[in-house]
Amino acid sequence: MSAPKKYPNELRERAVRLVFEIRRERGSSHGVIPEVAARLGIGDQSLRAWVKQAEIDDGGRPGTSTADAQRLAELERENRELRRSNEILKAASGFLRAGARPATATLVEFIDGHKNEFGVEPICRELQVAPSTYYAALTRPASARSVRDEKLAREIRRVYEENYCVYGARKIWSQLNREGITVARCTVERLMGTLGMSGAVRGKTRRTTVADPSTRRAPDLVKRDFTAAAPNRLWVADFTYCATWAGTVYTAFVIDVYSRRIVGWRTSTSMTTDLPLDALDMAIWARNDRLDTLVHHSDRGTQYTSIRYTERLVEAGAECSVGTTGDSYDNALAESAIGLYKTELVRRKGPWKTVDELEIATLEWVDWFNHRRLHSAIGNIPPAEYETLYYAQETSDTVAKTISR
């Protein structure tokens, strides 16, 4: 369908003027508008509307004059532009909040995402960016830095997701360099900020072990010195609680101080002596060796000072050590490992429905913790790898001594 015919302003003015002149000559308005419309070849209704508007403009008929209509249209246009400007600035508040002008790539991404809603020119006007800058950026080839950033961003996301989404910039940087991907730590920090990633942050702890003042306790052989010269020289043990829909579940751990490896663990719905004892039995079985040089350290909880628990340590050949002050610093390394467990698994992946669900997740987390998680205390390598290096060095030293003889 063709567009409606638009009459020239000169024709409109002449037609209205003829209508008024003929009316004055005849002293009547009857049949004037159809007659003039026929002479000039315009529609009756169009001419009637022009005459009506002219009478309003002259004050002879009530209504909105042409000047008032133009002012209203101008005000409505300005109002639309102000609303649009407000919406543009509101949408851009995320990166304009810092005060400095954002990078061109950020502006181009914003314009691409909102140009269908607001248009390119209005957005550029509000952000004080030349439209030519936007169009030039679309055709400009990507810089070497942006290409590398895109590649590194994929690697950072992969490492982050493969490690329970708990790694911060330092551990992701270490893991990338372990894989042969050379990158600066500051670059990892910058890209993690762009990707909205952050490492896990530990929360508060809850007391689970209660000391029995009437029970005889072993001395504190550790004195808060959580170092060991080799595996199976010093173990620390503790347990914590985890909330599930089925009730409270307790998880006990035994950790080798030398490598930070979790050598034994157990989950249970009760915190009797059986809980830490099962974790200890698992640790003894996993090491499969006489533990004559081992010191086992724990807090003053009744589970760890019970007769059954201490007898099992004696059977294994280990020497028992118990903290003296009853605070978390006397068993800080075990408290730290439990803090990682709560932060990286329990709170991160919860809520938990059943004991079995949490137990299976704990099994997977311990395997990751021992074989893939990087630990800063041992040079940013996994505990299992750290122990392998120790035994490899020990074998090499033994061979060297044999040869020298």
LOGUKOL-563682 format. One line per 5 residues: number of its first residue (from 1); their letters; for each residue x, y, z of C-alpha. Coordinates in Angstrom, 2 decimals, decimal comma. Layout:
BEGIN
NUM = a = X:Y:Z; ... $
end
This chain:
BEGIN
1 = msapk = 0,00:0,00:0,00; 1,41:3,40:-1,03; 2,13:6,03:1,61; -0,51:8,75:2,17; -0,10:11,82:-0,07 $
6 = kypne = 1,41:14,80:1,76; 0,28:18,20:0,52; 2,71:21,14:0,32; 2,34:23,82:2,98; 1,78:26,47:0,29 $
11 = lrera = -1,19:24,49:-1,05; -2,64:24,12:2,41; -2,37:27,85:3,13; -3,90:28,80:-0,27; -6,79:26,38:0,16 $
16 = vrlvf = -7,63:27,71:3,64; -7,37:31,31:2,42; -9,77:30,59:-0,50; -12,30:29,03:1,86; -12,29:32,10:4,10 $
21 = eirre = -12,49:34,53:1,15; -15,44:32,73:-0,49; -17,24:32,57:2,84; -16,90:36,33:3,27; -18,08:37,00:-0,29 $
26 = rgssh = -21,13:34,74:-0,01; -21,87:35,36:3,62; -22,29:31,61:4,08; -20,09:28,56:4,56; -22,46:26,09:2,94 $
31 = gvipe = -20,75:24,03:0,21; -17,57:26,12:0,22; -15,13:23,42:1,40; -16,22:20,77:-1,19; -16,08:23,39:-3,93 $
36 = vaarl = -12,54:24,56:-3,09; -11,36:20,99:-2,57; -12,62:20,03:-6,01; -10,92:23,02:-7,64; -7,54:22,27:-6,06 $
41 = gigdq = -7,76:18,48:-6,28; -7,54:17,75:-2,56; -9,72:15,71:-0,25; -12,73:17,25:1,46; -11,77:15,85:4,90 $
46 = slraw = -8,20:17,13:4,62; -9,37:20,63:3,76; -12,02:20,57:6,49; -9,30:19,65:9,06; -7,04:22,47:7,79 $
51 = vkqae = -9,82:25,01:8,06; -10,73:23,83:11,55; -7,13:24,13:12,72; -6,85:27,63:11,18; -9,96:28,73:13,08 $
56 = iddgg = -8,43:27,39:16,32; -5,16:29,24:15,63; -7,13:32,48:15,03; -9,03:32,03:18,29; -12,39:31,48:16,64 $
61 = rpgts = -12,77:27,89:17,84; -11,69:26,15:21,09; -8,86:23,58:20,85; -5,09:23,16:20,75; -3,39:25,65:18,48 $
66 = tadaq = -0,60:24,65:16,09; 1,98:26,50:18,19; 0,81:24,72:21,36; 0,84:21,37:19,58; 4,41:22,00:18,42 $
71 = rlael = 5,48:22,93:21,95; 3,86:19,76:23,34; 5,54:17,64:20,70; 8,89:19,23:21,51; 8,41:18,61:25,23 $
76 = erenr = 7,44:15,00:24,61; 10,50:14,54:22,42; 12,76:16,03:25,10; 11,12:13,82:27,73; 11,73:10,73:25,62 $
81 = elrrs = 15,37:11,69:25,16; 15,82:12,30:28,89; 14,27:8,94:29,75; 16,48:7,25:27,18; 19,58:9,03:28,54 $
86 = neilk = 18,65:7,95:32,05; 18,23:4,34:30,97; 21,56:4,37:29,12; 23,43:5,78:32,12; 21,69:3,37:34,46 $
91 = aasgf = 22,70:0,42:32,28; 26,28:1,73:32,11; 26,56:2,46:35,85; 28,45:-0,79:36,41; 31,63:0,38:34,68 $
96 = lraga = 31,10:4,13:35,03; 31,09:3,91:38,83; 34,89:3,91:39,04; 35,06:7,40:37,57; 37,72:6,80:34,93 $
101 = rpata = 36,78:6,18:31,32; 36,50:2,42:30,68; 38,51:0,63:28,04; 37,34:0,83:24,44; 36,66:-2,91:24,39 $
106 = tlvef = 34,29:-2,51:27,35; 32,48:0,36:25,64; 32,15:-1,60:22,40; 30,75:-4,58:24,26; 28,22:-2,35:26,04 $
111 = idghk = 27,14:-0,66:22,79; 26,76:-4,04:21,07; 24,53:-5,24:23,87; 22,25:-2,19:23,93; 22,27:-0,72:20,42 $
116 = nefgv = 19,04:-2,48:19,46; 17,30:-0,85:22,42; 18,78:2,66:22,38; 20,67:3,03:19,09; 24,38:3,60:18,55 $
121 = epicr = 24,33:7,41:18,26; 22,41:8,09:21,53; 24,64:5,71:23,48; 27,80:7,31:22,10; 26,45:10,77:22,93 $
126 = elqva = 25,74:9,85:26,56; 29,05:8,03:27,04; 30,93:10,84:25,28; 32,38:8,49:22,71; 32,64:9,30:19,03 $
131 = pstyy = 30,57:6,89:16,90; 33,58:6,59:14,61; 35,51:5,09:17,56; 32,89:2,37:17,92; 32,73:1,56:14,20 $
136 = aaltr = 36,53:1,58:13,90; 36,80:-0,84:16,83; 34,44:-3,26:15,09; 36,68:-3,51:12,04; 40,03:-3,27:13,84 $
141 = pasar = 41,80:-6,65:14,25; 42,16:-7,90:17,82; 45,37:-6,91:19,58; 47,93:-9,51:20,67; 47,08:-8,79:24,30 $
146 = svrde = 43,34:-9,31:23,84; 43,94:-12,56:21,96; 46,19:-13,83:24,75; 43,74:-12,62:27,40; 40,96:-14,60:25,75 $
151 = klare = 43,10:-17,74:25,69; 44,24:-17,27:29,29; 40,68:-16,62:30,43; 39,65:-20,06:29,16; 42,56:-21,69:30,98 $
156 = irrvy = 41,82:-19,79:34,19; 38,16:-20,84:34,07; 39,17:-24,46:33,46; 41,56:-24,56:36,43; 39,01:-22,77:38,61 $
161 = eenyc = 36,21:-25,21:37,80; 38,44:-28,29:38,04; 39,37:-27,36:41,61; 35,99:-26,95:43,31; 35,89:-23,25:42,32 $
166 = vygar = 37,92:-22,44:45,46; 41,29:-21,36:44,05; 42,32:-17,73:44,31; 44,72:-15,95:41,98; 47,85:-17,32:43,67 $
171 = kiwsq = 46,92:-20,98:43,31; 45,57:-20,60:39,77; 48,80:-18,82:38,83; 50,84:-21,67:40,36; 48,78:-24,35:38,62 $
176 = lnreg = 49,06:-22,66:35,21; 52,82:-22,41:35,55; 52,98:-26,07:36,63; 51,21:-26,92:33,37; 53,73:-24,92:31,36 $
181 = itvar = 51,48:-21,92:30,78; 53,71:-18,95:31,55; 51,71:-16,05:32,93; 52,22:-13,28:35,48; 50,30:-13,42:38,72 $
186 = ctver = 48,98:-9,88:38,23; 47,54:-10,98:34,87; 45,69:-13,83:36,56; 44,34:-11,41:39,18; 43,16:-8,99:36,48 $
191 = lmgtl = 41,43:-11,65:34,39; 39,82:-13,27:37,44; 38,36:-9,89:38,31; 37,03:-9,55:34,76; 35,53:-13,05:34,92 $
196 = gmsga = 33,99:-12,41:38,34; 35,96:-15,21:40,03; 37,26:-15,21:43,58; 38,83:-17,73:45,91; 37,02:-19,31:48,83 $
201 = vrgkt = 37,01:-17,38:52,12; 36,94:-19,27:55,40; 34,15:-18,81:57,91; 33,83:-19,23:61,66; 34,41:-22,51:63,52 $
206 = rrttv = 32,39:-24,34:66,14; 33,71:-26,25:69,12; 33,13:-30,00:68,85; 35,59:-31,60:71,28; 35,07:-31,19:75,01 $
211 = adpst = 37,85:-31,85:77,50; 37,34:-34,02:80,56; 39,31:-32,44:83,44; 39,36:-35,71:85,38; 41,10:-37,67:82,61 $
216 = rrapd = 44,85:-38,14:82,61; 46,36:-36,66:79,48; 49,59:-37,14:77,58; 52,07:-34,25:77,51; 52,26:-31,71:74,68 $
221 = lvkrd = 55,22:-32,89:72,62; 54,58:-30,53:69,72; 54,55:-27,12:71,46; 52,83:-25,59:68,41; 55,78:-26,53:66,18 $
226 = ftaaa = 53,96:-28,13:63,26; 56,97:-29,25:61,26; 58,27:-32,72:60,45; 61,44:-33,98:58,77; 59,74:-36,89:56,99 $
231 = pnrlw = 56,38:-38,63:56,53; 54,96:-40,52:59,54; 56,87:-38,40:62,04; 53,98:-36,20:63,17; 50,24:-36,64:62,69 $
236 = vadft = 47,55:-34,25:63,88; 43,91:-35,20:64,36; 40,62:-33,42:64,92; 36,97:-33,58:63,81; 34,19:-31,17:62,92 $
241 = ycatw = 30,43:-31,04:62,43; 28,43:-30,69:59,20; 24,73:-29,88:58,97; 22,53:-32,04:56,71; 18,78:-32,35:56,22 $
246 = agtvy = 18,97:-35,69:58,00; 20,74:-34,17:61,03; 24,24:-33,27:62,17; 27,11:-35,31:60,74; 30,64:-35,35:62,15 $
251 = tafvi = 33,81:-35,81:60,10; 37,18:-36,75:61,61; 40,57:-36,33:59,96; 44,14:-37,47:60,53; 46,75:-35,36:58,73 $
256 = dvysr = 50,45:-36,00:58,14; 52,24:-32,77:59,04; 55,17:-33,33:56,68; 53,12:-33,35:53,47; 49,73:-32,05:54,73 $
261 = rivgw = 48,25:-35,27:53,36; 44,98:-36,56:54,83; 45,93:-40,11:55,74; 42,67:-41,04:57,48; 39,11:-39,77:57,70 $
266 = rtsts = 35,63:-40,87:58,76; 32,07:-39,51:58,82; 29,42:-40,47:61,40; 26,19:-39,24:62,93; 27,69:-39,40:66,44 $
271 = mttdl = 30,91:-38,02:67,91; 31,82:-40,92:70,15; 35,31:-42,42:70,30; 34,49:-44,68:67,35; 34,54:-41,67:65,02 $
276 = pldal = 38,18:-40,59:65,43; 39,23:-44,21:66,08; 37,97:-45,29:62,64; 39,89:-42,40:61,06; 43,03:-43,49:62,94 $
281 = dmaiw = 42,62:-47,10:61,84; 42,33:-45,94:58,24; 45,52:-43,87:58,60; 47,44:-46,81:60,08; 46,19:-49,11:57,31 $
286 = arndr = 47,03:-46,57:54,59; 50,61:-46,18:55,80; 51,01:-49,97:56,17; 54,10:-49,58:58,30; 55,31:-49,67:61,88 $
291 = ldtlv = 55,00:-46,17:63,33; 57,71:-46,24:65,99; 58,90:-42,73:65,13; 55,42:-41,20:64,98; 54,03:-38,56:67,33 $
296 = hhsdr = 50,23:-38,33:67,23; 48,94:-34,92:68,33; 45,34:-33,92:69,12; 43,37:-31,59:71,35; 42,06:-32,47:74,80 $
301 = gtqyt = 38,73:-33,91:73,67; 37,53:-36,98:75,52; 37,40:-38,94:72,27; 41,17:-38,57:71,83; 42,10:-39,13:75,48 $
306 = siryt = 39,93:-42,23:75,85; 41,52:-45,55:76,76; 40,52:-47,22:73,48; 42,10:-44,49:71,39; 45,36:-44,31:73,32 $
311 = erlve = 45,68:-48,11:73,37; 45,38:-48,18:69,58; 48,21:-45,65:69,32; 50,38:-47,79:71,60; 49,67:-50,87:69,46 $
316 = agaec = 50,86:-48,98:66,39; 54,02:-47,85:68,16; 53,09:-44,15:68,11; 53,66:-41,67:70,92; 50,68:-39,63:72,05 $
321 = svgtt = 50,73:-35,84:72,37; 47,88:-33,64:73,61; 47,57:-29,86:73,62; 47,96:-28,20:76,97; 45,85:-25,07:76,79 $
326 = gdsyd = 42,78:-26,43:75,04; 42,61:-23,68:72,43; 42,79:-23,92:68,65; 46,42:-22,79:68,46; 47,60:-26,02:70,13 $
331 = nalae = 46,17:-27,95:67,17; 46,33:-25,22:64,56; 47,31:-27,37:61,59; 44,37:-29,74:62,07; 42,06:-26,76:62,57 $
336 = saigl = 43,40:-25,29:59,31; 42,70:-28,49:57,37; 39,19:-28,65:58,78; 38,68:-25,00:57,84; 39,59:-25,86:54,24 $
341 = yktel = 37,18:-28,80:54,30; 34,31:-26,64:55,54; 35,09:-23,78:53,15; 35,91:-25,70:49,99; 33,34:-28,48:50,23 $
346 = vrrkg = 30,72:-28,30:52,97; 29,63:-24,69:52,56; 30,49:-24,44:48,87; 28,54:-27,49:47,69; 25,74:-27,62:50,29 $
351 = pwktv = 23,04:-27,97:51,41; 23,49:-31,69:52,09; 20,55:-34,07:52,27; 21,90:-37,30:53,74; 24,95:-38,72:55,49 $
356 = delei = 25,77:-40,85:52,43; 25,73:-37,82:50,14; 28,20:-35,97:52,34; 30,38:-39,06:52,77; 30,72:-39,60:49,01 $
361 = atlew = 31,51:-35,92:48,50; 34,11:-36,07:51,27; 35,71:-39,09:49,60; 36,04:-37,15:46,33; 37,31:-34,03:48,09 $
366 = vdwfn = 39,99:-35,94:50,04; 41,20:-37,56:46,81; 41,44:-34,11:45,19; 43,05:-32,64:48,31; 45,75:-35,30:48,41 $
371 = hrrlh = 46,53:-35,69:44,71; 45,67:-32,44:42,90; 45,21:-29,52:45,29; 48,21:-27,19:45,54; 49,50:-26,42:49,04 $
376 = saign = 51,55:-23,29:49,62; 53,21:-24,75:52,74; 54,95:-27,42:50,64; 55,90:-25,36:47,60; 52,55:-25,24:45,79 $
381 = ippae = 52,43:-28,94:44,88; 49,98:-31,68:45,94; 50,77:-33,71:49,11; 51,09:-37,02:47,25; 53,62:-35,51:44,86 $
386 = yetly = 55,55:-34,01:47,78; 55,85:-37,43:49,45; 56,86:-39,04:46,15; 59,70:-36,52:45,83; 60,81:-37,31:49,38 $
391 = yaqet = 60,95:-41,07:48,82; 62,66:-40,59:45,45; 65,33:-38,46:47,11; 65,69:-40,97:49,94; 66,19:-43,81:47,43 $
396 = sdtva = 68,73:-41,75:45,51; 70,69:-41,00:48,70; 70,67:-44,69:49,66; 71,99:-45,71:46,24; 74,67:-43,04:46,40 $
401 = ktisr = 75,85:-44,26:49,81; 75,95:-47,87:48,58; 78,03:-46,89:45,57; 80,44:-44,87:47,66; 81,14:-47,88:49,85 $
end
